[in-house]
């Protein structure tokens, strides 16, 4: 089914501003666009971020993958996607100065509010990053819009840059994706500290011996009378919380053993919800 084009009107822009789109930080931030507001390339997704604790509005695969990397970084303290370049009059003035046409809705003719894909807080400094497939970087119209964006951030003394699909480490991203949803794991509190501690000790012993992940997890489920899959979910949770670590630059395959397995935190941290 073809996607319905969602036109931009002045009334819609005014409504977004009244709603507080593009305002707030952390869990309270409201992206300028939500998935339902615009057609998207790839598979648009909403995932609960580790860093912000809210659902991110990610309009393409490349945005989703980059957000995984940001979430995994210990130095990123805030992630704001679909960040609006307001006021609109400023980007219109920049476009006029550099001699390019300002982006407008093709049906209504209304100048749109431009957005930067991510505004990141990294080590207490702000960085603006735009995501684009490498194959689209030679498009003259794309480059013209990038120049408006670049000047906008330059005038605010914010580092701006372009990230392409070729810049993204696929193996690391796929590993983060595999563990991402287990960052919040209800089993940790429901099973209780005694069971969790025993499970962690038993599982770590078997993994350290070189046993395959799936086999070690199945053994622990059987020995402790747990529902099948509980130990594997906990393994992913421990990696997501960085209580345990493995070589994240080598693809994690459950039927294989893990490399460079380490315990980074005491079992008490996990028992307390660490």
C-alpha positions as CSV (number, residue, x, y, z in Angstrom):
1,X,0.0,0.0,0.0
2,X,1.3,3.4,-0.9
3,X,2.0,5.8,2.0
4,X,-0.3,8.7,2.4
5,X,1.6,12.0,2.0
6,X,1.2,14.2,5.0
7,X,1.2,17.8,3.8
8,X,2.8,20.6,5.8
9,X,0.6,23.6,6.4
10,X,1.2,26.8,8.4
11,X,-1.6,25.6,10.8
12,X,0.3,22.3,11.3
13,X,3.5,24.2,12.1
14,X,1.7,26.4,14.5
15,X,0.1,23.4,16.2
16,X,3.5,21.6,16.6
17,X,5.0,24.7,18.2
18,X,2.0,25.0,20.6
19,X,2.4,21.3,21.5
20,X,6.0,21.9,22.5
21,X,7.6,19.9,19.7
22,X,11.3,20.2,19.8
23,X,11.3,21.3,23.4
24,X,12.5,19.6,26.6
25,X,15.4,17.4,27.4
26,X,15.8,13.7,28.4
27,X,12.5,11.9,29.0
28,X,10.5,15.1,28.5
29,X,11.8,15.9,25.0
30,X,9.2,16.0,22.2
31,X,10.5,15.3,18.7
32,X,9.4,17.7,16.0
33,X,8.2,14.8,13.9
34,X,6.7,11.5,15.1
35,X,6.5,8.4,12.9
36,X,2.8,9.0,12.0
37,X,3.6,12.6,10.9
38,X,5.8,11.8,7.9
39,X,6.4,9.1,5.3
40,X,9.7,7.3,6.2
41,X,12.4,5.4,4.3
42,X,13.0,1.9,5.6
43,X,11.3,0.6,8.7
44,X,10.4,3.4,11.1
45,X,10.6,2.3,14.7
46,X,9.9,3.4,18.2
47,X,12.3,2.0,20.8
48,X,12.6,2.9,24.5
49,X,16.0,4.4,24.9
50,X,18.4,3.5,27.7
51,X,19.7,7.0,27.9
52,X,16.5,9.0,27.9
53,X,14.0,6.4,29.2
54,X,11.5,7.4,26.5
55,X,10.4,6.1,23.1
56,X,12.5,7.5,20.2
57,X,10.8,8.4,17.0
58,X,13.2,6.9,14.4
59,X,12.2,7.3,10.8
60,X,14.7,5.0,9.0
61,X,17.0,2.0,9.6
62,X,20.0,4.2,9.6
63,X,18.6,6.4,12.3
64,X,17.7,3.4,14.4
65,X,21.2,1.9,14.1
66,X,22.9,5.2,15.0
67,X,20.6,5.6,18.0
68,X,21.7,2.1,19.2
69,X,25.3,3.4,19.2
70,X,24.4,6.5,21.1
71,X,22.5,4.5,23.7
72,X,25.4,2.2,24.2
73,X,27.9,5.0,24.9
74,X,28.7,5.8,28.5
75,X,29.4,9.4,27.6
76,X,26.1,10.3,25.9
77,X,23.7,11.9,28.4
78,X,20.9,13.0,26.1
79,X,19.6,12.1,22.7
80,X,17.1,14.4,20.9
81,X,15.9,13.1,17.5
82,X,14.0,15.1,14.8
83,X,15.3,18.3,16.3
84,X,13.7,21.4,14.6
85,X,15.8,24.3,13.3
86,X,13.7,27.1,14.7
87,X,12.8,29.8,14.2
88,X,11.7,29.1,10.6
89,X,12.6,32.6,9.6
90,X,16.3,32.0,10.4
91,X,16.7,29.0,8.0
92,X,14.8,31.0,5.3
93,X,17.2,33.9,5.8
94,X,20.2,31.5,5.6
95,X,18.8,30.0,2.4
96,X,18.5,33.4,0.9
97,X,22.0,34.4,1.9
98,X,23.6,31.3,0.4
99,X,21.4,31.4,-2.7
100,X,19.5,28.2,-2.4
101,X,15.8,27.4,-2.3
102,X,14.4,26.7,1.2
103,X,12.7,23.3,1.5
104,X,8.9,23.6,1.0
105,X,6.0,21.2,0.9
106,X,5.6,20.3,-2.8
107,X,1.8,20.3,-2.5
108,X,1.0,23.3,-0.3
109,X,4.1,25.3,-1.1
110,X,4.6,26.1,2.6
111,X,8.2,26.4,3.8
112,X,8.8,23.5,6.1
113,X,10.6,23.6,9.5
114,X,13.9,21.8,8.8
115,X,15.2,19.2,11.3
116,X,18.5,17.7,12.3
117,X,18.2,14.0,12.8
118,X,20.0,14.0,16.2
119,X,21.1,16.6,18.7
120,X,23.4,14.8,21.1
121,X,24.7,15.7,24.5
122,X,28.2,14.1,24.7
123,X,30.4,14.9,27.7
124,X,28.3,18.0,28.4
125,X,28.8,19.3,24.9
126,X,26.2,19.4,22.1
127,X,26.7,17.8,18.7
128,X,24.3,17.9,15.8
129,X,24.4,14.9,13.4
130,X,22.5,14.3,10.2
131,X,22.1,10.7,8.9
132,X,22.1,9.9,5.1
133,X,22.9,6.9,3.0
134,X,26.2,7.4,1.3
135,X,24.6,6.9,-2.1
136,X,22.6,10.1,-1.7
137,X,25.5,12.4,-0.9
138,X,26.1,13.4,-4.5
139,X,22.5,14.8,-4.9
140,X,22.8,18.6,-5.4
141,X,19.6,19.4,-3.7
142,X,20.5,17.3,-0.7
143,X,23.9,19.1,-0.5
144,X,22.1,22.5,-0.7
145,X,19.8,21.6,2.2
146,X,22.8,20.4,4.2
147,X,24.5,23.7,3.7
148,X,21.5,25.5,5.3
149,X,21.7,23.1,8.2
150,X,25.5,23.5,8.6
151,X,25.3,27.3,8.7
152,X,22.4,27.1,11.2
153,X,24.5,25.1,13.7
154,X,27.7,27.0,12.9
155,X,26.0,30.2,14.1
156,X,25.3,28.4,17.4
157,X,28.8,27.1,17.7
158,X,27.5,23.5,17.7
159,X,29.6,20.9,16.0
160,X,27.6,19.5,13.0
161,X,28.4,16.6,10.8
162,X,27.0,13.9,8.4
163,X,26.9,10.2,9.3
164,X,26.4,7.7,6.5
165,X,25.6,4.0,6.5
166,X,29.3,3.4,5.7
167,X,30.3,5.0,9.0
168,X,28.3,2.6,11.1
169,X,30.0,-0.5,12.6
170,X,27.4,-3.2,11.6
171,X,28.6,-6.0,13.9
172,X,28.6,-3.8,17.0
173,X,25.2,-2.4,16.1
174,X,23.7,-5.8,15.5
175,X,25.0,-6.9,18.9
176,X,23.5,-3.9,20.6
177,X,20.2,-4.5,18.9
178,X,20.2,-8.1,20.1
179,X,20.6,-7.1,23.8
180,X,18.7,-3.7,23.6
181,X,15.2,-4.7,24.6
182,X,16.5,-6.7,27.7
183,X,18.0,-3.6,29.3
184,X,14.7,-3.5,31.3
185,X,14.1,-7.0,32.4
186,X,11.3,-7.7,34.9
187,X,12.7,-11.2,35.7
188,X,15.5,-9.5,37.8
189,X,13.1,-8.2,40.4
190,X,10.5,-11.1,40.1
191,X,13.1,-13.9,40.6
192,X,14.7,-12.3,43.6
193,X,18.3,-11.9,44.6
194,X,18.9,-15.5,45.8
195,X,17.9,-17.0,42.4
196,X,19.6,-14.3,40.4
197,X,22.8,-14.7,42.3
198,X,22.9,-18.5,41.8
199,X,22.0,-18.1,38.2
200,X,24.7,-15.6,37.6
201,X,27.4,-17.7,39.2
202,X,26.3,-20.9,37.4
203,X,26.0,-19.2,34.0
204,X,29.3,-17.4,34.3
205,X,31.1,-20.6,35.3
206,X,29.8,-22.4,32.2
207,X,30.5,-19.5,29.9
208,X,34.1,-19.2,31.2
209,X,34.6,-22.9,30.4
210,X,33.9,-22.1,26.8
211,X,30.5,-23.6,26.6
212,X,28.1,-22.2,23.9
213,X,25.8,-19.5,25.1
214,X,22.5,-21.3,24.3
215,X,23.7,-24.6,25.8
216,X,24.9,-22.9,29.0
217,X,21.6,-20.9,29.3
218,X,19.5,-24.0,28.7
219,X,21.4,-25.9,31.4
220,X,20.8,-23.1,33.9
221,X,17.1,-23.0,33.1
222,X,16.8,-26.7,33.7
223,X,18.9,-26.9,36.9
224,X,17.0,-23.9,38.5
225,X,13.6,-24.9,37.3
226,X,13.2,-21.7,35.2
227,X,11.0,-21.0,32.2
228,X,13.0,-21.8,29.0
229,X,14.7,-18.6,27.8
230,X,15.0,-17.0,31.2
231,X,18.8,-17.4,31.5
232,X,19.3,-16.2,27.9
233,X,17.3,-13.1,28.6
234,X,19.3,-12.5,31.7
235,X,22.5,-12.9,29.8
236,X,21.4,-10.2,27.4
237,X,20.3,-8.0,30.3
238,X,23.7,-8.3,32.0
239,X,25.5,-7.3,28.7
240,X,23.1,-4.4,28.2
241,X,23.7,-3.1,31.8
242,X,27.5,-3.7,31.3
243,X,27.6,-5.9,34.4
244,X,29.1,-8.5,32.1
245,X,31.1,-7.8,29.0
246,X,32.1,-9.7,25.9
247,X,33.9,-8.7,22.7
248,X,31.0,-6.6,21.2
249,X,33.0,-6.2,17.9
250,X,32.6,-9.9,17.2
251,X,29.1,-11.0,16.3
252,X,27.4,-12.7,19.2
253,X,25.9,-16.0,18.0
254,X,24.0,-17.9,20.7
255,X,25.1,-21.3,19.4
256,X,28.8,-20.3,19.9
257,X,30.9,-19.5,22.9
258,X,31.8,-15.9,23.7
259,X,35.2,-14.2,23.6
260,X,36.7,-12.0,26.2
261,X,34.0,-12.8,28.8
262,X,34.4,-10.6,31.9
263,X,32.4,-9.8,35.0
264,X,32.5,-6.1,35.5
265,X,30.3,-5.7,38.6
266,X,29.6,-7.6,41.8
267,X,26.5,-9.8,41.9
268,X,25.0,-7.4,44.6
269,X,24.7,-4.7,41.9
270,X,22.4,-6.9,39.8
271,X,20.4,-8.1,42.8
272,X,19.7,-4.4,43.7
273,X,18.6,-3.6,40.2
274,X,22.0,-2.1,39.2
